[in-house]
Amino acid sequence: MRTEAAITSISWIPSEAIAGATKVPFESGVAHYDPPPPDVIDDLEQLRNADRFRFANQLKVWVEIKNGRIVDYGQSGRGWIGSTTLQVGPKRAVFQAVPLTDIRPAPEVTDDKVVFVQTSGGRTGVPAPRRVRRPPFVQFRAPLAWTTVALEVHADGSVEHHLLGASPFPRHWVYGTDGKLMKKSGLIDFSAWYRNAFGKHSPWGDQDSPALATEVESALERQLSLELMHGGAKPKIREFAAGSVITEQGEPGRELFLVLDGVVRVEVDGDRLAEYGPGSLHGERAFLEGGTRTSSVRAVTRCKLAMASPQDLDRGHLERLSTGHRREEQT
């Protein structure tokens, strides 16, 4: 029996991902945020030519299984490098990112499984100033961005997909063998990336950054998040420290909130039910069911949330959304 599998990560810059003075080029239109990648990918080259991602990492593998044992295997794949487009008035300039050598250690093989790992990435396209401790104390050099992905193929033909590591910036989405979106990096740390993602602070210097990956939200949530962030009403952006209470079960409340960055946990009667990452939308049940919070939501990591009125969205869509959020009835 032959088993084939693939994993692909796409790295892109969402809105609200940039902090500090570096945000100015994006807000002025010189640089640009990226629209969300598609839910399903089948042609990476087409996406790259359309300037839809900054980096991509694709690993493909095959395993031959005979009598319940792994007898042969192989792998292919590589990193895909995008570009950065800057525009001033009618003039545009495209800066190609600089790829670094893919890191592909020898697969770990036992009788019942084989694990393949690949790191891909490079230097972003536009150099930026950063402070250094030695003269001249300012260095113009673009930081590094990367992901480390893995495929674990078992002798029964099952496959596990992993995001083992990633640069703290930008956002990384992970797609499975079928090309469908399956995981997201949960937290962006632009400041840490901008200061430290150089040289030894990268896989090419023997130091990866562990990735906090979350499961993907529903297609309906992705649709509603686009309506909230790009519709007529402008939601208020709030930040919460790790451990903060965002909503408290039994308390009054009608406001919706969309997770832009970070991971939140839903609790009912003190029981931890589920954790959600960027793109998840919460709070609709309080609006639909009398204005009282039906669960507590806490920040697992520091979080950035978009707070909005439920009147900004169609009530029918919120009713559909609530049927998937009734986790307390499913326990």
N, C-alpha and C positions, 0 to 999 in steps of 0.2 A: 504494500500500500504506500502510495506517495502522498504526503501532506505538504501543501504549499501555503505560505502565510506572508503577510506584509503588515508593516506599521509605518505610518507617515506622520510627521509633525510639521505644522505650519506655524511660523512665528510672524506676528503682525502687531501693529500699534493701534490699539483702540482709542476712542476719544476718552478724555479724562485720565489718560495714563501718564501724562507728562507733568512734572512739577517744577516750580520755581521759574527762574528767568529763561530756562530752556523752552518754556511753553510759548514764548513770544513768537517765534517763527511759525508755529502751528496756528496760533490764533490770528496772525496777520495774513495767513494764506501763502507764505513763502514755502513752508513745508506742509505736509498733509498727514492726517491720520488715515488709517486704512479702514475700508468697509469690512464688516465681518466676512470671513471666508465662507464658502458654501457649506451646506450640511453634508454633501457628498462630493467627493473629488474623484475624477477619472483621468484628468490630463493636467499634470503638474506644469508641463511646459507652457500650456495655454494660459494657466493662471499666472505664471511668471511673466510672460509677455504682456499680460494685462496689468502688470504692476500690482498684483493682489497680495503679495506677501514679501517679507524681507528675507527670510531664510526658510528652507524646508529640509527635512531629513527623512529619507525614505530607505527602509531596510526591507529586503525581500529574501525569503529563505525557502528551502525545500528539505524534506526529510523522508528517507525511505525506511519503512517499517516492515519487518518480516517476523512472523511468529511472536509478536509482542515485543520485539527488540529493535532498537535503532541500529541499522546496518550501514547507512550512508547519509550524507547531508551536504548542503552547500548554501552559499549566500551570495547576494549581489545587492546593489543599491548604492546611493551616494547622497551627498549634500547638494542642494540646489540653492543658488545664490540669486537674490533679487537685486534691486537697485533703489536709490533714493532720488526722488525728483524734487527739485527746488524751482520755484517760479516767482519771478519779480516782474510784474506787469505782463507784457506779452512774451517775455523771454523765459525759456525753460532750460534747465540744465539737469542732466541725468548723471548721477554719480554711482558707478558700479561698486558694489561691496567686494571685499577682498576675501576669497575663501581660504580657509586653513585646511591642512591635510586631514581627511577623515580618519578617525581613530576607530579601528576595528580589531579588537583583541581576538585571539583564538577562541572558538566556541568552547563552552564547558559541556562536556559530554559524559553521560552515564548510560547504563543500559536502558533506563526508562525515560530519559529526557535529554534534550540538548538546548542550551541557552545561547542565543546570539545577541551581541551588543554592538551598537554603533553610535559614535558621537560625530556630529557634523555642525558646522557653523563657520563663523569668520568675523571679520572686522566690518562694521557698518560703514556706509558709503561716505559720509561727510565727517571730516575731522572736527573735533570740538576741543575747546580749551579745558584743561583740568589742572588743579594745583598738585605739585609734587614737592618733596622735601629737599631736593637738591637744586642748585642753579641749573637753569634760569627760573625755577620755581613754578613755571607754567609750561605745560606740554600740550601741543596740538596733535591729538591722536584719537582716533575713534575707538570706543570700547568694543569688546567682543560679545557676540551673542551665539548661543548654541543650545542644542538639546542632546541628551543621551537616551536612546530608546533601546528596548530589548524585546525579543520574542522568545518565549519559552514553549517549546514544542514537546509534548509528551508522547510516549509510545502508544497510547490509546488514540492518538490523532487530535487530541484537544490542544488548544493554543491559548497562551496567556500573553496579553499585550501590556507593556510597562513603560512609563515615563520615569526613568531612573534619576535623571538630573537635568537641570536647565539653568540658563542664565536668569538672574532675577528680573530681567526685562528683555524683550517685550512680552506680550501674551503668547502662550503656546497652546495650540489645539492639536489633538491627537486623533488620527483616523485608523480604523481597523482594516483587516484583510479585505472586507467588502467595500472599502472606500468611504464608509459612513463615520461621521463624527462620534467619538466614544468617550473622550476625556478632555479636560481643560486644566491648564495650570491655574491654581487658585489664587495666587498672590503675586502682584507686581511690586517690585521695590526699585523704583527708578533711581533714587538717590544712591543706594548701595551699588547698583550697576554702574552708574555714571562715575562714581569715585573709584571703584575697585576692580571692574571687569577687564583686567589687563594682565598680560604675562603669566606669572605664577598663580594668579587667582582665576584659573581656568583649567579645563581638562588638559590643555596642551602644556600646562605647568604642573600637572598632577594634582589639581584641586578642583573638583566638580562642586556644584551647588545642588543639594537635594531638592527635588521638585515636589511640591504639594499639589497633587492631582485630584480633581473632583470629577464626579460623573456629570454628564451633560444634562441641561434642562430640557424641557419639552419644546417641540416646534412652536406650540402656541405661545410659550413664554418668550421665545426669540422674536416672534412677531410683535407681541405686546411691548417688549423692551425697545424695539425700533420705534414704535409709535410714541412711547414716552419720551425717548431721548431726542427724536427728530420731528416731533409733532409741534403743534402750535403752543402748547403749554410747556413751560420750562420747569422741570422738577428742581427742588432744592437739594444740593449735594451736602451730605453730612458725613463726618468721619467718626468712627467708634474705636476705642482701644480694645485690645484683646481682653476678653472676660466681661465686657460691658453687656448690660441688659438692654436689648433693643425694644422688645415688647414683653409685657408681663401678663401671663394668663389671668383672666378675670378682670383685668383693668379695662377701662373704656378706651376706644381707639378706632379710627376709621381710615387712617392714612395707609396707603400702599408704599412698599419700598422694594426697589430693584437693587440687587447686589451688583455693583460695578467692579469691585475688587475685594478679595478676601473670602473667608469661609464662615458661615453662620450655622448654628445648631438649633434644631427645633426640639423643644421639650414639652411634655404634657404630664401634669401631676408629678413632676420631678423626674420622669423617665425620659432618657435621651432617645429620640426616635430617628432622626436623620440629620445629615449635614449637607449643606448646599453651597455652591460656589458662584462665580460670576455668571450673570445672565438669569439667575433664579428670581422669581417675583413672589412676594409674600404680602399678607395682610388682607387679602380679599374676603376672607370668611367673616372677619369682624364687621365689614361693611354690609355683607349680604345677610348676616344673621343677628342684627340688632345692635351692633356697635360695641360689642365686648370681645376682647381678644380670647380666642379659643386655645391658644398655646403661648408658651414663652419662646422667644428667640434670643439667643446670645451670640456674641461675636467670639468665634474660636480663635481667629487671628485679628489683627487690626483690619478694619473694614471701611470701605467707602461705599455709601449707599445713596441712591437717588430717591428722594421722598416725594410722593405725588398724591394728588387727590384721586379717589376712585372715579369721580365724574369725568376724568380725562380719558377713560377707556369705556368701551362698550360693555354694558352690564351682562349681555349674553356671553361675551368672551370671559368675563370674570366668573360667571357661573360654571362654565366649562372648566376653567382653571381650578376652581375649588374642588371639583370631583377628584382631581389627582392629588390634592393636598390633604385629604381626609385620612391622614396616617394614623390618627388616634383611634379610628374605627377599625383599622386593619390589624391592630396589635392583639 
